[in-house]
Amino acid sequence: MSSQAYLIDTNVIIGLEDNKAVQPAFAALLATAAKYKVDVLVHEAAKDDINRDRNEKRKKVSLSKLDKFQILKKVRGLTKADLEKDFGTLAKPNDVVDVTLLDALVRGAADFLVTEDGRLHARARRHSPELGRRVLFVADAVQLLKTTYEPKAAPVRYIQEVQANEIKLTDPIFDSLRDGYADFDKWWKSKCVKERRACWIIEDGDLAGIVVRKDETAAKTDATIKAEKILKICTFKVSPDKRGVKLGELFLKKIFWFAQANRYDLVYVTTYADQVSLIDLLEFYGFKHTATKPDGELIYEKTFSTAPLLPEAGVSNFELDRLNYPRFVTGPDVEAFGVPIMEDYHDTLYPELKQQPGLFDGSLSATSQPGNTIRKVYLCRAQSNLGAAGSLLLFYKGKSVGEPSQAISHDTISYCARGNFRRGQIHVTPLRRRIRPLPASAGERTN
């Protein structure tokens, strides 16, 4: 049984099942519900509606179509008089059917009723505002399903989202995975493909990198921290011939932004001790080694929160920012600096904000490195007096040719040094308390 159930009215059934082309919203309703295993129910009272049809042939066909859906049975012994006590006079047979559907919502047999009947919507609102909110038009039901179940996008340039069944098992990136795991092909087919697990990939001809993710709960997980909403990274792989352009850090950025945007409590990954560079990257950004499996596989976990990130005694703000990325310490005691920056330099630092066609603009080259990283280096020939580690930098890209124009992006300062460089386009302006503090959960960018 799913966590939600949507009851559909006869007019929705007709819209889905008659001989005409199905409207996009009607098709999206069933497709989205099926994707997220949400129950779509038809009330037994719908048969009463259909049975009043005088066209026997059409009636027979319509009744047969109800068998495609789960049937919500009538309440035993419930009479018209019982319904009128709660919903008022019922003058027509179809009025009885309508309030029978509403009664199912009141009783908690379904969460929402989907109908295109405006009179039924009005009757629900007259009964109570709460019941009125639970009666939806088809388009509204689709939107509610998507906002409830579909994860929020956390776009990172170069990274695409696909399902495991879209990926060729013969791709060269899997060769080294087979070397370390003899049953890799069997696992990929029985788990990833069969379950159509979500994957993030970077392509450059063949796969340059892949991350496979899976949702878990405290009831079924290898994580030692039994959180409510858990994101497991099942596979984290960068092709050996694509190393050196910081794709691992790019994937980690995607994981962090996705987890923060979708309110995960925990992210964890398993790896082996020989994956030194991956372990170093995980630990730098706050993952902790919490357990070791009998076969030597290491479990690394990182908790997430939407609560404000507060200063801690004995720990610098920068250390807190690093370990809790993508959240930052903010507040009246945290200095912030505005940095005007030219469009070309802003696009190098923040390629995910750059709007232009093409995935790689040619290939995965070393010129992509600055944008791939979470850690960045800013060079400036102007003398500056930036604050301590953990201060905030807000980069202001002024009016520009490409979108976004006149946007602010932000980072945190890890180390500052003065010097005269051959080229520099950044002028630093201290803002300090003249700007409003950033949101407590800030960690991406503000446009």
QUIVEN-V21841 format. One record per residue. N is the residue number from 1. SS is DSSP state (H for helix, E for strand, - for the rest). PSI is psi in whole degrees, 0 to 359 (* if undefined). OMEGA is omega in whole degrees, -180 to 180 (NA if undefined). Layout:
BEGIN
N	SS	PSI	OMEGA
N	SS	PSI	OMEGA
END
This chain:
BEGIN
1	-	131	-178
2	-	169	180
3	-	343	178
4	-	156	177
5	E	132	179
6	E	122	178
7	E	128	-178
8	E	141	-178
9	-	166	-179
10	H	322	-178
11	H	334	176
12	H	320	178
13	H	316	179
14	H	318	179
15	H	331	179
16	H	329	-166
17	H	355	-180
18	-	182	-173
19	-	2	179
20	-	166	177
21	-	136	-178
22	-	131	178
23	-	146	-176
24	H	319	-178
25	H	322	179
26	H	316	179
27	H	320	-179
28	H	328	179
29	H	308	-179
30	H	321	-178
31	H	316	-179
32	H	318	178
33	H	318	180
34	H	321	-179
35	H	321	-176
36	-	16	175
37	-	43	177
38	-	132	-178
39	E	132	171
40	E	119	-173
41	E	151	170
42	E	131	-178
43	E	145	178
44	-	332	180
45	-	342	177
46	H	331	178
47	H	327	178
48	H	320	177
49	H	311	-176
50	H	323	-178
51	H	345	177
52	-	353	178
53	-	125	-178
54	-	347	177
55	-	102	-173
56	H	320	-180
57	H	313	179
58	H	322	179
59	H	315	-178
60	H	317	179
61	H	316	-178
62	H	317	179
63	H	324	-180
64	H	330	-178
65	H	339	177
66	H	336	-177
67	H	346	177
68	H	343	-173
69	-	159	170
70	E	135	-178
71	E	127	174
72	E	115	-175
73	-	155	176
74	-	156	174
75	-	127	-178
76	-	132	176
77	-	359	-180
78	-	125	-176
79	-	168	175
80	H	321	179
81	H	321	178
82	H	318	-179
83	H	323	-179
84	H	332	177
85	H	327	-176
86	H	328	-172
87	H	1	180
88	-	184	-175
89	-	136	179
90	-	99	-171
91	-	330	-173
92	-	157	178
93	H	323	-179
94	H	337	174
95	H	322	179
96	H	318	178
97	H	316	-179
98	H	310	-176
99	H	339	173
100	H	322	176
101	H	317	179
102	H	322	179
103	H	325	178
104	H	324	176
105	H	315	-179
106	H	321	-179
107	H	348	180
108	-	14	179
109	-	339	176
110	-	159	-179
111	-	323	-177
112	E	150	173
113	E	130	-180
114	E	120	-178
115	-	149	175
116	-	6	-178
117	-	107	-179
118	H	327	179
119	H	325	178
120	H	323	174
121	H	314	-179
122	H	321	179
123	H	320	180
124	H	319	180
125	H	324	178
126	H	326	180
127	H	310	178
128	-	148	177
129	H	323	-178
130	H	317	179
131	H	322	178
132	H	324	179
133	H	341	-177
134	-	2	175
135	E	119	-169
136	E	147	165
137	-	162	-175
138	H	313	-178
139	H	321	179
140	H	324	178
141	H	320	177
142	H	315	-180
143	H	319	179
144	H	318	178
145	H	316	-177
146	H	317	-180
147	H	333	180
148	H	319	-169
149	H	329	-177
150	-	132	-180
151	-	149	177
152	-	141	180
153	-	143	174
154	-	76	-170
155	-	132	173
156	-	126	-175
157	-	143	180
158	-	335	-173
159	-	129	177
160	E	153	175
161	E	128	178
162	E	174	172
163	E	155	-174
164	H	327	-179
165	H	350	178
166	H	352	-173
167	-	135	178
168	-	128	179
169	-	344	180
170	-	0	-180
171	-	137	-177
172	H	338	-178
173	H	337	-177
174	H	350	-175
175	H	313	-178
176	H	333	177
177	H	324	177
178	H	326	-180
179	H	324	-179
180	H	351	-176
181	-	100	-173
182	-	328	-178
183	-	23	-175
184	H	312	-178
185	H	318	180
186	H	316	179
187	H	317	-178
188	H	317	-178
189	H	315	-174
190	H	332	-179
191	H	298	-173
192	H	309	-178
193	H	311	-177
194	-	321	-180
195	-	358	-179
196	-	52	-178
197	-	145	180
198	E	139	-180
199	E	148	168
200	E	132	-178
201	E	156	169
202	E	127	-178
203	E	140	172
204	-	71	-166
205	-	265	169
206	-	182	177
207	E	127	174
208	E	335	179
209	E	156	-180
210	E	140	171
211	E	129	176
212	E	131	-177
213	E	162	-179
214	E	137	175
215	E	136	177
216	E	167	175
217	E	172	-179
218	-	334	-177
219	-	335	-177
220	E	92	-179
221	-	156	172
222	-	353	180
223	-	147	179
224	-	335	177
225	-	109	-174
226	-	75	-179
227	-	169	-178
228	-	314	-177
229	-	115	-170
230	E	136	174
231	E	116	177
232	E	132	173
233	E	102	-173
234	E	323	-180
235	E	135	178
236	E	101	-171
237	E	131	172
238	E	132	-180
239	-	135	-178
240	H	325	-178
241	H	1	178
242	H	11	179
243	-	152	-179
244	-	351	177
245	-	20	170
246	-	36	179
247	H	328	177
248	H	317	179
249	H	326	177
250	H	316	177
251	H	320	-179
252	H	322	175
253	H	316	180
254	H	314	180
255	H	313	-177
256	H	313	-178
257	H	319	180
258	H	314	-179
259	H	319	-179
260	H	317	-178
261	H	329	-176
262	-	15	171
263	-	43	171
264	-	148	178
265	-	336	-174
266	E	141	169
267	E	135	177
268	E	156	-179
269	E	147	176
270	E	143	-179
271	E	178	179
272	-	160	-172
273	-	337	-179
274	-	350	177
275	-	66	-170
276	H	314	-176
277	H	322	178
278	H	316	-180
279	H	319	179
280	H	318	179
281	H	317	180
282	H	314	-178
283	H	325	-180
284	H	327	-178
285	-	27	166
286	-	0	174
287	-	142	180
288	E	139	176
289	E	112	-174
290	E	340	-178
291	E	162	175
292	E	127	180
293	-	163	-179
294	-	329	-179
295	-	8	178
296	-	359	179
297	-	133	-176
298	E	141	177
299	E	124	177
300	E	131	-175
301	E	148	175
302	E	129	179
303	E	153	178
304	-	155	-179
305	-	154	172
306	-	3	179
307	-	157	177
308	-	140	175
309	-	113	-173
310	-	152	177
311	-	152	177
312	E	139	179
313	-	133	177
314	-	359	179
315	E	128	-180
316	-	155	178
317	H	325	180
318	H	318	178
319	H	319	177
320	H	319	178
321	H	316	-178
322	H	314	-176
323	H	337	-176
324	H	10	178
325	-	133	19
326	-	25	174
327	-	153	178
328	-	150	171
329	-	127	177
330	-	167	178
331	-	178	-176
332	-	338	-179
333	-	1	179
334	-	119	-180
335	-	149	177
336	E	144	-176
337	E	136	177
338	E	133	-177
339	E	101	174
340	E	139	-175
341	E	142	180
342	-	155	-175
343	H	313	-177
344	H	320	-180
345	H	323	177
346	H	320	179
347	H	331	177
348	H	318	-179
349	H	324	-175
350	-	67	-178
351	H	336	-180
352	H	344	178
353	H	350	-176
354	-	128	-179
355	-	105	176
356	-	154	-178
357	-	160	176
358	-	143	-177
359	-	311	-176
360	-	358	-176
361	-	40	178
362	-	286	-177
363	-	173	174
364	-	96	-177
365	-	173	-179
366	H	339	180
367	H	346	179
368	H	347	-171
369	H	312	-177
370	H	319	-179
371	H	336	-179
372	H	336	-170
373	-	156	167
374	-	315	175
375	-	133	-178
376	-	158	178
377	-	132	179
378	-	125	180
379	-	138	-176
380	-	133	179
381	-	344	-180
382	-	144	175
383	-	138	-178
384	-	163	179
385	-	66	-178
386	-	160	-176
387	-	191	-178
388	-	167	175
389	-	135	-177
390	-	351	173
391	-	160	-176
392	E	138	172
393	E	127	176
394	E	111	-178
395	E	122	-179
396	E	112	174
397	E	115	-177
398	-	194	-179
399	-	128	-171
400	-	168	-179
401	-	312	-178
402	-	160	175
403	-	151	-6
404	-	148	178
405	-	144	180
406	-	58	-177
407	E	156	177
408	E	130	173
409	E	155	-177
410	E	154	177
411	E	177	177
412	E	145	-177
413	-	128	175
414	-	324	-177
415	-	139	-180
416	-	140	176
417	-	144	178
418	-	152	177
419	-	160	177
420	-	119	-178
421	-	157	-176
422	-	318	180
423	-	146	176
424	-	137	-178
425	-	13	-176
426	-	126	173
427	E	125	-173
428	E	129	179
429	E	114	178
430	E	133	178
431	-	323	-180
432	H	237	-171
433	H	8	179
434	H	354	176
435	-	156	177
436	-	143	178
437	-	148	176
438	-	160	176
439	-	150	-175
440	-	328	-177
441	-	13	-176
442	-	142	178
443	-	352	177
444	-	246	177
445	-	155	-178
446	-	119	179
447	-	*	NA
END
